[in-house]
Every structure is written in C-alpha cells, then in structure tokens.
Amino acid sequence: MADNTVRAVAFDYKAVLSAPGHAHDGIAELLRWLDERDVAWVLLTNEPMDAKVALAAAGLPEPALYLCRDDIPGKAKRGNGAWLETVADRLSLRTNQLILVGTSQFDWYTGIHAGVVHVHARWASRLGKPITSLASDEPADIIELLEHFLLHEPSWAFRLDDEDRAFAIRSMLPFNAHFPRGGGRTFTVKDIFTYDKTVKVGSQDARDVLMLRLLCASYLDGALPGQSYFCVYPSSTPAKGSPQLAGFLQRAKVMTGSSYKEDLLERVAQAPDTSLERYKRSIGQSSAKDISIAAQARTVRVNPNYKRKIPGKTVIVFDDFTTEGKSIEWARTLLGEAGAARVIALTIGKYPSRHTVYRLRPGVKIDPFTTNDVTLADFQTTPGPGGAGEGPSLSLTAAMDHFAAAEEGPAAPQTSEPATATARMAHPAPRPVPAGRRSPMTSYKNARQRHLASMLTHLQQHRYPLVWRGEYLVPAGKPTTTALWWIALPGQVEQWYDTREAERLVGGICLAAGIVWEPVAAPGGAAQLAEALARMEQRRRA
C-alpha cells in the first residue's frame, strides 16, 4: 500500500459489536476486506474490556490495536483529539492516514479535534442530534468510501508548493476531463461546474463524487488540515457565489473539523468574465476589458468582519477552474496581508496555460479589507509551471462505472441537454489507435491546432454537448509527432481523429448549428482543405 493512503480504520466498539458476543451484520466482511488490503483496524472503548475474548465470541479477529481511556494521555475523555493522536503514534502513522468510524457526537468531536475524517455508523446508532459528517448506512459503505476515495495515492493534474509564500495549489483534473455516467453516455467537468447541469451517475450526484474525491485527495496529501477556514473564490458578479461548490462545502465543512465561511472573500463590484474575454481574444475579437490581476484587486476583498479571525489561520480557497492563476494568486495576496498563516487553493480543473506567480513590488501597500486601485505594474510576475496532467482520471472513471452499474435498470434520458443536430451526426466505426507513445496535448504547436481547440472549447462553452481531449502521438523511432483529437458526441463512444478529420467533424457540427467557422489551412494543404469543405457543403445541401 502506498504511503499517502488510509492505512488504519479506528472503530468505536459500538460500531463493531451490537451486543456482547454479537457483531453487526457486514462487520466481519468489512474487517476481512481491510485485512486483504493491509489496512489495520483499531478498537476504541471508554471502559477497559477483554477485547480478544469479546471479539472471539463474535467470531471476529483481533484488532491491530486496542485502546481504552486508561491508555490515553491524561485519561482524556472521548471527544479529545488525543485518542486518534495516540492511535497514529502507536501505529507509526500520520493522523491523515486514519479515518474514524464512530457512533456518537463525542466520536465526531474526536475526529474534529484530531483533524481526522469521521464517518458516522448509522447501522449502529441513529443520533438524536444531527451532525454534519460523512455517514454510512451499512459496513459495505465503508468499503465503497475506501475503495473509491481513500485508498488511491493522491494524483493531481497540477500542483504547486511555494513554501516561501506559505502557499499551495492543487488542481485535480484537466479542464476537459470527461467521465461515463451509464447508458453509453458521458459528461465533462465543465458540464456540472461551468454549465451548472445536474448529472446523475446511478443514484449519485456527479458533482458530489468529484468534490468528495477532491477533498479526500487533499486530506491524504496533507492539504486539508483540521480547523481551517473553507471559502469559495467569488464569481465575477457581486453577491453571486458558486452554488456548485458552496452546496457541497456546506455539507462537507466539518469533514476534518473546518468551518465554511461563505462570505470570507467578497466581490464588491462587477468584474469581467475572464473566460469569456480570453476566448474573445483567442478568436481575434478585440476587447478593452482588463482581465489582469488588477481587475481582481479592484473588485475582491476580505470581508472586514473577519479582521480579527484570520491571523494564524490556514485558509482553503476553492474554485472550479484555474487557468493562469490570477484569481487564486489574488486570494493568496489578500489573505496573506490579512494575517493568514497559510493559504491552500483547491480547484476541480486546470487549463493548460502556464501559472503566473504574482508578488507585490517592494513599497506597494494594500488594504485586504477593501478594494485596491493597483495596476499590473504594481506586481512582480514570475512564470510558474504550466500544463495539466491527467490527474486521477482513470480511477475516477472506474468509480463512475461502479456507481452507474449499482443503479438497477437503464438510466433515464436526461432532458436538460439541448437537442441539437450534433446528436444525429454519424460517428465512424471504432478503429485501432496507431502505435506509439502518447502524451497529453498541454500546448498546441501551431496556429491550426490552436484554432481547432478554440472552436472545440467554444462549442462546449455554448452548451453543445460534445466532449473532447487532445494528445500527441510519438511513433517509435520517428522524430515527428501527430496530433490526436479524442472526441465524443452525445450518446456515442469517444474516438480519435487526426487534425484533418477533427476539422471535418467540427466543421459539420458548426454547419448544423449555424456557426460560421473554417479551419486554418496547413502549409501545402489547400487542396485537401478545399476538398473537405466541399464535402461539408454537400452534406449541408443533402
């Protein structure tokens, strides 16, 4: 087992034994499953007991560790983080390699105070007072949580650790990542976080699955310390947050004992939509709007009500996507000036553009609790890393397949998707992928590729429900590379196209949708382009 996954599960004894000599249904199978994966289990009781005898009477194996209150420093009561700190110390683990399965509000507090993920065992206890916690109806749910969320080494599409500025960034997926949802259909991360579609994968909300995976990976990576502040970077419109993120964080805020502060960062004036303005510029439409970090400085501040609460805190800032990092860099600047000890930015997706590091120039002062009339010249900029890897795309695909298969019967058709001509376009039969090494297309090598990628992005942004990604094929023993475009239309299986074929497909979609678009001709390729356009026109007339 890798070092950055959960290595032990601590159980309150009531979650294991329903009565002396009797185990809860499913517990034996759960403990056997943990043993097969080399994950230890720990038994916690308030009063001393002969754990070996009690477990043997119920037909259960011995735990790797048994602790009662007498074993805890100072005989601390349940609710004190010392219980889980003792577990971690005895097993030579970090606390973020543990989870706690509890049955009471005091177990919940134990997890909060140790910064350990707590899961309430509803099969053993129905609390009179509600708690905001992960919960399981049966022991098999713990298997599902571990298998799909906590036994995978954290993997990031983009990662930055800047210890000089006490700043870290974790972006989980490339911006155009897509996943199955059953019935041969797929969805993209932009569908649910940009276009605000509700996508069900089996009985699960796809947004919740992705957010839980982001939080779990952050927990395992040490990027989700307990008793931090959560907040969401505000949208470009004042008083309008990100409901896609906020709705989940409101429920998950105490996953490790943190607090969700929805108003910590405030947008107090309208700002340009950076995604829209960037796209306009990419297609040659001039725009006078400033989309530099200065636009964020003039419109976003720290809520003055937190002036005395932020010093010394770790603040975790969530955003849906990051491109060059202007928003999250401004959040770091504001929160650092407000006294935060550390700032961690977590995003679902990352565009392939290079991240830019921003520092205020010596002598430039800002007030984090108001807007600041600064310019780009007031910042020192340093190019940071670029690109976006695949992140945990493969394991998340397996998780989505699992949730889709768990739902009985075929999934009902989703009516929120627009009915466009793209859904009726023919799709070539699958064919073998050319041999060679493939790598993500994190940058486009020529204007033709950039132009094609811009239109694919434009189609997605305007709710045409195709999914796509690009990569380079490097044939063995050859110095040249080939661009492969993986594209899937609604209800169809993803397939690769070379650039010319991808241009034909996109051209056909544009014709069907009434969009004027022509590909950029490759050098020496005018005849082939004319031929392709002629075929498109024939299809249109037909």
N, C-alpha and C positions, 0 to 999 in steps of 0.2 A: 504494500500500500504506500502511496506517495506521502511525503511529509506534510503537505498542505491540504489534507482532507480530515474529516472527523475520524478520530481513532478510538473514541470511547463514548458510550452512552450511559449516563447516570440515571437510575430509576428510583423514584420514591417507592418504597416496598409495596404500597397500596396499588401501584400500577402493575405490579407483578403478581401479587397474591390477593385473591378475592376473599379468602378466609384461610385460617391455619391449615396447611396441607393441601390447599386448592389453588391452582393457578388460573388466571383469566384465560378465556379462550383465545388462542392465537399467540400467547406469550412464548410457548415452547418453540413454535415455528420461528418466531422473531429471534429468539436467542440462538437458535441453530443457524439461522441466516447470518447473524452477526459473526458467529464463530467461523463460518466458512469464509468470511471476508476479512478475517483477522482484526475485527473491531471488538475491543474489550467491552464488557458491561460491568456496571458498578451498582451495588445496592446500598441505599441510604435509609436509615431508620432513626427516629428520635430516641427510642429506648433500646438498650442492648438486647440482643437476641442471639440464639444459636442459629446463625444463618445457614450453615451447612445442613443441619438437621431439618430446618423448616423447608428449605428448597428441595432436599432429597425426598421429603414426604410428598411434595407436589410433583415429583418427577422432573425436577429442573436441575441443571448443572450449577456448579459453584460459580460465583462471580469472580472476576479478576481482582476485585477489591470490595470489601465491606466496611462501611463506616457508620458509627452512631455518634450521638452528641458528645460522648466522652472522648472521641478521637479528634475533635475539632479544637484548635487553639482557643483557650478561654472558655471552652464548652459553649460556644456561640449557639444561639437558637437558630432554627430554620428561618430563612429569610436573610441571613448574613452570607455575603459572598465567600466567606472563609471556607464554607463547605466545599464549594467547587474548586477553590484555590488549593485546598488540601488534596482533592482528587487529582488535579493536574500535577501537583508536586510529587505525590506518591507514584504516579504512572510516568513521570518524566515527560509530560506533555505541556503544551501551551493551553490556556483556557479556551482559545478559539479552535481547539481540536476536540472539544467536548460539546455535547448537547445534553440537556436535562429534560427528562420526561417526568412531569410532576402531576400531582392530584389536588393541590390546594393553592390558595392565594399566596401562602408563605413560600411555596416552591417557586412561584412566579417571581417573588421578590428576590429569592436566592439567585435566580438566573440574572435578573436585572443588575444586582449589585456586583456580580462577577463578570458582567459583560458576556454572558453565555446564552446561546439560543435556547429558549424554553418552549417546550411543546406540552400542551395540556392533554392528559389522557382522559378523554371523555368516556372511554369504555369503563373507567373505574370511578369517576366522580363527576357529577353534574353540579357545578358551582352555583350557589345561590346568588353570589355577586358576580357580575360579568367582568372578565378580564380581557385585555387586548393582547392576544397571544396566538401563535400558531396552535392548532388543535388537531387531534386525531380521534376519529370515532372508533377505530379498532387498531390492534397492533400492526396489521398489514400496512396501515397508512404510514407508519414509521419506516417500513421498508421502502415504500414509494418515495418518501421525502429524502431518505439517504441515497437511494439508487440514482435518482434523477437530479438532485440538487446539492448533496453534501459529500458525495464520495468521488467527485471529479476535481482533479487538480485545477485551480483557477487558471483560466485562459482568457487573454484579452486581445481584442483587435488593436487596441492602442493602450500604451502605458507610459506614464511619465512620473518619475520620482525626483523632486527638486528639494533636497534637504536644506539647501541654503535659504530657501524661501518658505520652508515648512509647508510644502505644497505637493499634492499628488493628484494624478488624473488616472481614472480607469474607465475605458470605453469598451463595452462588451462585444459589439458586433460591427461589421462593416455596414454602412448605411443602407445598402440594397440587399441585405440578407433576407432570405425567404425560407419558409418552412411549410411542411404539409399540415393540412387540417382535416384530412379524411375525404373519402369520396373522390380521390384523384385531384383535389383542389389544393391550392397553395395560398399563402398570404405573405406579405412583406412586413418588416418592422415599421415601414412608413405608413402602411395601411392603418395601423392602430395608433401610432404616436403622432403622425402628421395629419392624416385624413380623419382621425377620430372614428374609425369603423369599429364596431363590436364584432369580434371574431371568436367563435366558439370552436374549441378543439375537444371533441367529445363533450363532456359536461364542464370543462374548464374554460375560463376566460383566458384567451391567449396573452392578453396584457398582463394578467396576474402571474402566469407561468414565467414570462420573461422578466418581470420585476422581481419575483422571488428568486430566480436564478441569479440576477444581478446582485441582490442583497446577500445571498448565500456565498457567491464567489468573493464578494467584498469581505464578508465575515472571515472566510478561510484565509484570505490574503492579508488580514490584519488592517483592512481599510474600512472597518465598521466598528470602531471602538465603542464600548458601552458609555452611556450617559453623555452622548454627544447631542448636538442640535442638528436636526434634519431641516432642510429648506429646499425650495424649488426656485430655480432662476426664473424671474417673471417673463411673461410673453411680451411682445412688442406693444401691446395695448394696455394702458393703465387699468388696474382693478380686474384684469383678466389673467388668471393664473394658468396653470397647465393641469386641467382636470384629469387628464390621462395619468399623470404622475401622482398628483395630490390624492386622488381617490384611493390609490393603493397605499401610499405612505401613511395616510390617516389611520389605516388598519395595522400597518406593519411597524409603526413608530417605536414600539417597545420590544421589537424583536431582540434587541440586546440592551434594552433599557435606555433608549434615546428618546428625545422629545421632538415632535414635529411642530415647527414654527412656520405656519403658512405665510405669515406677514413679515418674516425676518428681513427679506430683501423686497424692496418696493420699486415698482415702475411708477414714477410720478408724472411722466409726460410721454406722449406718443413717440415711438421710435420707429425708424424704417424697418420693414421686414427684410432682414439681411439675406434670407434665402431667395426671396423674390428679386431683390435688387442685384444680387450676384448672378442670378440666372439672366436677367435683362442684359447685363454687361457681357455675359458669355456669348450671347447671340447678336452682339453689336448694337443693342439699343442703349443709347446714352442715358445716363441718369445722374442728376446733380445731387442726389441724396448722399449724405455722408454715412458710410457704413463702417467707419473705423471704430476703434475702441473709444474714441472721443464721444461718439453718439451714445454709447452706453454710459459714459461718465456724466453726460448732461441729463440723463433720464432715470438712472437707477441709483438708489441709495440704501443704506442700512436704516431700518426703522428706528427712530430715536428712542422708542420705548425699551430697546434692548441695550442702551448705552452702558448700563452697569452690569449686564448679564453676560456679555460676550467675553470680556477679558479672561484669558486662561482656558477657554473652551475650545474643543475641536468642533468644527462646523463642517457638515457634509452637505454639499450642494448638488442637487440632482438637476439634470437637464435631459431632454430627449436625444438631441444630436449635438455634436460639436464638429466644426469644420477647421477653422484656423485658431479657434480658442479665444476670440475676443470677449465673449460673454463670461466664460469661466475665469479668464485672466482678470477681468474687471471685478468679479466677485471676490477673487483672492486678494486683490488690492484693497478693496473696501473692508473686507473682514479682517485682514492683517492690520490695517490702520485703526480698526475698531478694537484691537487687542486680542483677537483670536490666536490661540497657541498654534493651531494647525488648521489647514483647510484641505479638504478632500473633495474633488469633483468626480461624480459618477454619472456617466451617460450611457444610454442604451446603445447608441450608434456613433460611428465616426466616419466622416467623409475622408477621402484620401489626401486632402490638402495638407501641407506641412503646418504643424503647430508653430505659433509665434509666441515667444516669451516676452512679456512686457514688464518693464520696471520704470517707476517714476524717476525722472532725472534728478540728480542732486539739486536741492534747493526748491523743488516743486512740492508744494504742500496741498493736501486736500482735506476736506472735512467729510468723513464717511457717512455722516448723518444728514447730509444734504446733497443736492446735486452739485456738480463741479464743472465749471466752464473751462475745461482744458482742451488742448488740441493734441493731435498725434505727435507733434514736435516735443511735447512735454514728456514723452516716453522714450526710453531706450528699448529698442527691439532687437531680439536675437532669434535667428531661425532655430527652431527646435526640430525634433524628429517628425517625419511625415509618414504617409501611408496608413493602411488599415489592413490588418491580417484577418483571418477567418474567425478568430476567437473560438468560442465553443460551439460553432455551427453544427458539427457532426453529432455531438452528444445531445444538443438541443433538438436536432431533427429526430433522434431516437426517442427523446422524451415526448415530442409531439405525436409521433407514431403510436407510442404507448397510450397516451390519453385519448387519441382518436379511436384506437381499437377497443378501448374499455367501454365505449358507448355502444349499446346494442342497436343494431339496425343501421341503415344508411342515414347519414346526416341530412337534415332538411336543407333545401337550397336557400342560400342567403339572398334576401331581397334587397339589401342595401346597396349592392353593386349596380352601377349603371349598365343598362342593356345597350351595348354598342355593337357596331358591325365587327369589331375585333373578335367578339365571341364566336362568330360564324366563319372566321377565316380558316382556310385549310392549313393543316400542320403536317410537314413531311414526316415520313416514317422514320423511327429511330435508326441511327447508323453508328457504326463503331467510331469511337473517338480516336483520332490519329495518335500514333505512339510518340512519346517524348515526355519530357519533364514539364509540368505546368506550374505556373506561379500566378498569384493574384495580380490583376491589372490595376496597380495602385497609382499609376500615372499613364497618360496617353502620349504616345511617341510622336504623333503628327497631328496636323490640323484635321485630317479626315476622321481619325478616331475621336478627337475631342468633339467634333461637330455631331457625330453619331451619338456619342454618350450624352451630349447636351439634350438632344431630342428625346432619347430614352428617358432621361430624368424629367424633362418637360411633360412627357406623356403621363408619367407616374404622378407628378405634382398636380395634374389636372384630372386626376381620378380615372384615367384609362387603366384598367386593372391588369396590366402585364407585369411580370417580374423579370428581372434580368441581373446578370453579373458578367464581368469580363475577366479574362485571364490570358496570359501569354503561354504559348506552346513553344518549347525549345527542343526541336528534334535532336536526337543523339547524333553527335559528330558533325552538326551543321552550325555555322556561325549566325544564321538568321533566326528570327522569331516570327511566329504567326499569331495574330490576334484572334482569339476565340470568343464569341459572344454567346452566352447561355441565356436563352430567352424562353419564357413560357407564357402563353395566352391563357385566359380563364378556362379552367377545366381541362387543360392539356399538360402533358408531361414536358418538362424542361428539355431543351435540345440545343446543341451547339451549332453555330453558324460562323463561317468566315466573314470578314468585313463586308464583302460584296453581297453575300446572301443576307446578312443582317440589314444592310441598307435597303435591299428589296423588300424585306418584311416590314421594316419601319415605314418605308415609302407607301406600301399598301395600306398600313394602318392609318397613316396620315390622309391618304385619299379617301378612305372610308369615313374618316372623322371630319373631313372638310378642312384639313390643315394644309397650308402651303409649305412644302419642305422639299428640298433637293439635297442629295448627298454631295459632299465635296469630291471632285474627281481626283483619283490617284494619278500621279505622273504617268503619262503614256497610256492612260486607261480611259480616254474619252469615248472610244468606240464601244467598250464594254458598258460604260455608264449609259450611253445613248440607247444601247440595246435593252438594258434593264428598265430605263424609263419608258421605252416603247411598250415593253411587256406590261408595265404598270398601267399605262393608258389603255391598252387592250382590255385588261381586266376591268378597268373602271367602266368602259363602254359596254362591256358584256353584262 
